[in-house]
């Protein structure tokens, strides 16, 4: 039973699931929310009736980041538990072996931006505000937030965004590579569904292998990447031959 996270399968869009965050008014993130995100992501990763996943807040806001009053009330021991829950939740999103898209409305700030960066593709309204805002509370992005932001925008721009914690708008986010598509605010979810729909009838094993291969470019040595690519290609090729016969 979950309180803040739900999973929806639209009967009009077979194969597309939505992982929806609902913690009004700002979709602030807590240990419980991260745990629910992790559980929902694991469920979606395992479901055979899901080919692609949309991450969505609601039509007003994606997520304003961590619940700062709750975060500041933690003891040292509780803070470590919070960090583990955050990392586990974001890692579970990134590990879904299917195409994933973040549909960003309103704001994606701090850990909310980190969560969006864990998706394969990001679509936002043209009125959104984004920011790696942790530095404003004396903190830094974690759960892969710095690494994924750096991959998206480059070293110098990532440092400027993280050092300043400033807000930036959708137009700048698109130019930087933080988002991949900008649409009218009312079209965000529909555009995300259209992107996800491109892969519903695709070769699922090959898509999972391709996603893993791209993600590992930043995490493995050249020799490790070649070995991993060779292994995945062999598996996909063998499966394709088996299905042909």
ROTIVO-289659 format. One record per residue (C-alpha): residue number from 1; chain; x, y, z. Coordinates in steps of 0.001 Angstrom, whole numbers. Example, Ala and Ser with C-alpha at 12.3 -4.5 7.8 and 13.67 -1.06 7.14 Angstrom:
2
ATOM   num   chaine         x         y         z
ATOM     1        A     12300     -4500      7800
ATOM     2        A     13670     -1060      7140
***
This chain:
245
ATOM   num   chaine         x         y         z
ATOM     1        A         0         0         0
ATOM     2        A      1455      3367     -1020
ATOM     3        A       475      6853        59
ATOM     4        A      2276      9185     -2332
ATOM     5        A      3193      7132     -5405
ATOM     6        A       834      5412     -7802
ATOM     7        A      1268      3402    -10993
ATOM     8        A     -1239      3800    -13810
ATOM     9        A     -1663      1927    -17077
ATOM    10        A     -3734      3893    -19572
ATOM    11        A     -6108      1551    -21432
ATOM    12        A     -5886      3882    -24433
ATOM    13        A     -2099      3571    -24501
ATOM    14        A     -1255      -130    -24019
ATOM    15        A      2278      -755    -22853
ATOM    16        A      2813      2701    -21319
ATOM    17        A      2824      3084    -17537
ATOM    18        A      2867      6274    -15497
ATOM    19        A      4658      6477    -12172
ATOM    20        A      2853      9411    -10580
ATOM    21        A      4001     11426     -7570
ATOM    22        A      1233     12963     -5475
ATOM    23        A      2286     14807     -2329
ATOM    24        A       644     18229     -2537
ATOM    25        A      1332     21047     -2656
ATOM    26        A      4929     20767     -3940
ATOM    27        A      5551     17014     -4253
ATOM    28        A      8333     17364     -1689
ATOM    29        A     10382     14192     -1237
ATOM    30        A     10831     12271      2022
ATOM    31        A     12245      8889      3017
ATOM    32        A      8821      7347      2600
ATOM    33        A      8368      8895      -836
ATOM    34        A     11778      7649     -1965
ATOM    35        A     10952      4151      -721
ATOM    36        A      7643      4203     -2565
ATOM    37        A      9400      5415     -5721
ATOM    38        A     11891      2568     -5450
ATOM    39        A      9173       -27     -4967
ATOM    40        A      7122      1296     -7882
ATOM    41        A     10175      1426    -10149
ATOM    42        A     11059     -2174     -9298
ATOM    43        A      7478     -3227    -10047
ATOM    44        A      7533     -1481    -13427
ATOM    45        A     10895     -3002    -14284
ATOM    46        A      9459     -6490    -13768
ATOM    47        A      6071     -6100    -15450
ATOM    48        A      5732     -7754    -18849
ATOM    49        A      2799     -5519    -19774
ATOM    50        A      4922     -2360    -19471
ATOM    51        A      7187     -1345    -22341
ATOM    52        A      7876      2309    -21432
ATOM    53        A      7449      4496    -18351
ATOM    54        A      6450      8135    -17770
ATOM    55        A      7481      9888    -14531
ATOM    56        A      4992     12578    -13658
ATOM    57        A      4111     14899    -10800
ATOM    58        A       878     16533    -11903
ATOM    59        A      -179     19316    -14227
ATOM    60        A      1129     21945    -11790
ATOM    61        A      4459     20675    -10431
ATOM    62        A      6927     17844    -10915
ATOM    63        A      8803     18175     -7602
ATOM    64        A     10289     21013     -5581
ATOM    65        A     12874     18611     -4118
ATOM    66        A     13458     17297      -636
ATOM    67        A     11108     18200      2193
ATOM    68        A     13539     20641      3839
ATOM    69        A     11812     20975      7258
ATOM    70        A     11785     17183      7567
ATOM    71        A     15388     16974      6361
ATOM    72        A     16632     19590      8810
ATOM    73        A     14926     17799     11736
ATOM    74        A     16903     14573     11230
ATOM    75        A     19536     13211     13570
ATOM    76        A     22880     12074     12132
ATOM    77        A     21723      8452     12101
ATOM    78        A     18419      9370     10489
ATOM    79        A     20248     11452      7871
ATOM    80        A     22199      8392      6777
ATOM    81        A     18936      6453      6415
ATOM    82        A     17484      9322      4361
ATOM    83        A     20504      9332      2041
ATOM    84        A     20258      5571      1509
ATOM    85        A     16538      5832       747
ATOM    86        A     17147      8680     -1713
ATOM    87        A     19954      6873     -3523
ATOM    88        A     18015      3606     -3650
ATOM    89        A     14916      5337     -5021
ATOM    90        A     16737      7282     -7737
ATOM    91        A     18879      4268     -8647
ATOM    92        A     15730      2162     -9051
ATOM    93        A     14335      4726    -11499
ATOM    94        A     17571      4789    -13506
ATOM    95        A     17740       985    -13515
ATOM    96        A     14358       382    -15174
ATOM    97        A     15415     -1576    -18292
ATOM    98        A     12869       196    -20498
ATOM    99        A     12629      3634    -22124
ATOM   100        A     11708      6226    -19507
ATOM   101        A     10655      9867    -19821
ATOM   102        A     10184     12576    -17193
ATOM   103        A      7184     14826    -17881
ATOM   104        A      8159     18024    -16066
ATOM   105        A      5615     20652    -15058
ATOM   106        A      6004     23721    -12861
ATOM   107        A      9237     23094    -10990
ATOM   108        A     11988     20478    -10843
ATOM   109        A     14325     21652     -8106
ATOM   110        A     17090     20022     -6096
ATOM   111        A     16335     16331     -5646
ATOM   112        A     13375     16797     -7999
ATOM   113        A     15823     17667    -10766
ATOM   114        A     17997     14694     -9777
ATOM   115        A     14958     12426    -10118
ATOM   116        A     14149     13841    -13553
ATOM   117        A     17754     13378    -14679
ATOM   118        A     17473      9656    -13888
ATOM   119        A     15038      9274    -16804
ATOM   120        A     16218      8636    -20367
ATOM   121        A     14420     11690    -21788
ATOM   122        A     12964     14864    -20320
ATOM   123        A     10061     16915    -21643
ATOM   124        A      8964     20118    -19942
ATOM   125        A      6474     22897    -20297
ATOM   126        A      7831     26187    -21584
ATOM   127        A      7035     27829    -18237
ATOM   128        A      9000     25527    -15901
ATOM   129        A     11768     26501    -13502
ATOM   130        A     14607     24100    -12777
ATOM   131        A     17627     24226    -10515
ATOM   132        A     20257     22231     -8655
ATOM   133        A     19326     24188     -5549
ATOM   134        A     20919     22077     -2790
ATOM   135        A     23803     24523     -2279
ATOM   136        A     21297     27106     -1011
ATOM   137        A     20785     24858      2027
ATOM   138        A     24500     24157      2421
ATOM   139        A     24202     20791       675
ATOM   140        A     25071     19286     -2708
ATOM   141        A     23157     17067     -5137
ATOM   142        A     23607     13363     -4492
ATOM   143        A     22074     10093     -5751
ATOM   144        A     23953     10637     -9008
ATOM   145        A     22615     14172     -9438
ATOM   146        A     26000     15814    -10026
ATOM   147        A     27189     13071    -12383
ATOM   148        A     24030     13094    -14504
ATOM   149        A     23899     16885    -14644
ATOM   150        A     27555     16962    -15711
ATOM   151        A     26885     14397    -18442
ATOM   152        A     24029     16537    -19712
ATOM   153        A     25654     19983    -19700
ATOM   154        A     29424     19512    -19382
ATOM   155        A     31842     20170    -16539
ATOM   156        A     32003     23982    -16477
ATOM   157        A     28256     24533    -16810
ATOM   158        A     27515     21859    -14197
ATOM   159        A     29846     23555    -11737
ATOM   160        A     28187     26922    -12321
ATOM   161        A     24707     25490    -11819
ATOM   162        A     25671     23511     -8707
ATOM   163        A     27820     26283     -7180
ATOM   164        A     25117     28943     -7622
ATOM   165        A     21982     26877     -7054
ATOM   166        A     20217     29324     -9339
ATOM   167        A     16921     28743    -11082
ATOM   168        A     16919     28502    -14857
ATOM   169        A     14001     28410    -17252
ATOM   170        A     12936     25853    -19835
ATOM   171        A     14531     27676    -22745
ATOM   172        A     17934     27670    -21044
ATOM   173        A     17422     24070    -19900
ATOM   174        A     16793     23039    -23509
ATOM   175        A     19876     24895    -24732
ATOM   176        A     22011     23321    -21984
ATOM   177        A     20704     19795    -22573
ATOM   178        A     18980     19429    -19194
ATOM   179        A     15699     18862    -21010
ATOM   180        A     15278     17336    -24459
ATOM   181        A     11958     18789    -25566
ATOM   182        A      9927     21867    -24632
ATOM   183        A      6178     22114    -25244
ATOM   184        A      3198     24135    -24079
ATOM   185        A      2344     23480    -20413
ATOM   186        A      -892     21664    -21220
ATOM   187        A       905     19377    -23687
ATOM   188        A      3594     17978    -21374
ATOM   189        A      1990     14666    -20518
ATOM   190        A       742     14082    -24057
ATOM   191        A      4202     14744    -25476
ATOM   192        A      5717     12319    -22962
ATOM   193        A      3163      9667    -23911
ATOM   194        A      3948     10207    -27598
ATOM   195        A      7667      9743    -26938
ATOM   196        A      7073      6611    -24864
ATOM   197        A      4691      5248    -27472
ATOM   198        A      7490      5072    -30033
ATOM   199        A      8954      2108    -28165
ATOM   200        A      5878        93    -27200
ATOM   201        A      6219     -2261    -30142
ATOM   202        A     10024     -2214    -30155
ATOM   203        A     12349     -5141    -29419
ATOM   204        A     12355     -5082    -25631
ATOM   205        A     15484     -7125    -25018
ATOM   206        A     17431     -5051    -27524
ATOM   207        A     16163     -1779    -26027
ATOM   208        A     17173     -2907    -22529
ATOM   209        A     20622     -3886    -23785
ATOM   210        A     21020      -592    -25646
ATOM   211        A     20032      1389    -22553
ATOM   212        A     22518      -488    -20379
ATOM   213        A     25251        19    -22962
ATOM   214        A     24726      3772    -23168
ATOM   215        A     24532      4170    -19386
ATOM   216        A     27719      2182    -18841
ATOM   217        A     29757      4450    -21119
ATOM   218        A     30322      6716    -18133
ATOM   219        A     30835      4019    -15516
ATOM   220        A     33151      1409    -17022
ATOM   221        A     36649      1310    -18462
ATOM   222        A     37018       899    -22218
ATOM   223        A     37841     -2799    -21818
ATOM   224        A     34874     -3361    -19498
ATOM   225        A     32541     -1571    -21943
ATOM   226        A     33722     -3705    -24842
ATOM   227        A     33259     -6914    -22858
ATOM   228        A     29810     -5853    -21668
ATOM   229        A     28753     -4784    -25179
ATOM   230        A     29974     -8080    -26628
ATOM   231        A     28047    -10077    -24031
ATOM   232        A     24814     -8117    -24526
ATOM   233        A     25090     -8257    -28318
ATOM   234        A     25559    -12020    -28190
ATOM   235        A     22477    -12393    -26000
ATOM   236        A     20327    -10161    -28201
ATOM   237        A     21581    -11744    -31428
ATOM   238        A     21000    -15256    -30087
ATOM   239        A     17483    -14343    -28980
ATOM   240        A     16737    -12817    -32408
ATOM   241        A     17908    -15994    -34162
ATOM   242        A     15868    -18144    -31796
ATOM   243        A     12740    -16099    -32384
ATOM   244        A     13295    -16246    -36144
ATOM   245        A     13464    -20053    -36089
***
